[in-house]
Amino acid sequence: MIITRCAPPPKRCLFSSSESADVRPDPAEAPSVPVTSGISRWNATSQWSLLLFLSGVLAGGLELAGIPAALLMGPMAAGAIVGMNGGTIRLPRPALLCAQALIGTMIAETMRPGILVTFFGNWPLFLAIVASVIAMSTLSGFVMSRLNILPGTTAIWGSSAGAATSMLVMADAYGADIRLVAFMQYLRVVFVAAAASLVARYWAEVDAAGPEIIWFGPIHLIPFLETLAVAVVGGFLGKWLRVPAGVFLLPFLLGSVLSVTGTLTIEIPEWLLAISYAMLGWNIGLGFTRPILAHARRALLPTILSILVLMSFSGLLAFTLVETVGIDPLTAYLATSPGGMDSIAIIAASSAVDIPFVMALQTARLLLVMAIGPSLARFVASKATPPR
């Protein structure tokens, strides 16, 4: 029996308030393909049960192997397995937004006043590094577009290192293939997160095991409720103000100010953080659906190559930071990694790095992309008409 799709729902934005970690190609926008085999024939309860089982097994295996951010990477891999085998379940939108707000608030606890001294003392170098990442990603998209590897100006928008919401809206206005734009942004998040986690384990030799984690320790009610309030208020403001990555970024910034000034003691139990990490990983992994992969098959190898080039360039920038500022190599690598910011934050929190430095540079990159990214991409797109 062949199951066909009824009239598709109205087109909606494929990106939301997160910079890139919640990038999800919309199955409704993908080509209609028969769904007659695999996990698609299972009911939702069975699919979620399989996802939970695989997540537990993979996360546990990665923990035993000492991979940082195993609670993110395991569910991400499990989601990809389910999605590529026909899974139809999706993480509810409110759950994802709550997870991003909690993770942003958690990272805020690591911020210290000294980071401002470091940042402003070296701001020309930091600005040059951030601008270089943006320039390289734009150049990559321009080359792919000129070589006619992808249709129209699709590569310009898909290669942008951040501000995914703005890029998708403008890509649609320029007639680019928004499914491929989403896929390119989405795949970059997976590669960057996986590479950062592996670098932390096998190059910097960070052991994810570390101190024993107390999953269900005592909760101090007032700090916990205040922390939840910061997450809710910051996440709501980020969503309401339509700030790219706002649901993550606003709780992070608000929590940082309150934590640094001593106004707030941030407290989030480990079990709640683990759930948040898993939901973020599921959202990434479940996006790898059969229709999306079939549609992006022609663009897969060029997209992977462009991602690897951008990551290699970011590695060279990290080496520059190590040599000029004296930052430790893993901190420099995470700080210069080209997104997504919430995934990098989780990996940084699982590693022995200077988290405030990482988040300062990641935040600066996002703010600069927000400021000049759309205009820059629009200008390059107007110059990138492939030769006939």
Secondary structure by P-SEA (a helix, b strand, c coil): cbbbbccccccccccccccccccccccccccccccccccccccaaaaaaaaaaaaaaaaaaaaaacccaaaaaaaaaaaaaaaaacccccccaaaaaaaaaaaaaaaaaacccaaaaaaaacaaaaaaaaaaaaaaaaaaaaaaaaacccccaaaaaaacccaaaaaaaaaaaacccaaaaaaaaaaaaaaaaaaaaaaacccccccccccccccccccccaaaaaaaaaaaaaaaaaaaaccccccccaaaaaaaaaaaaccccccccaaaaaaaaaaaaaaaaacccaaaaaaaccaaaaaaaaaaaaaaaaaaaaaaaaaaccccaaaaaaaacccaaaaaaaaaaacccaaaaaaaaaaaaaaaaaacaaaaaaaaaaaccccc
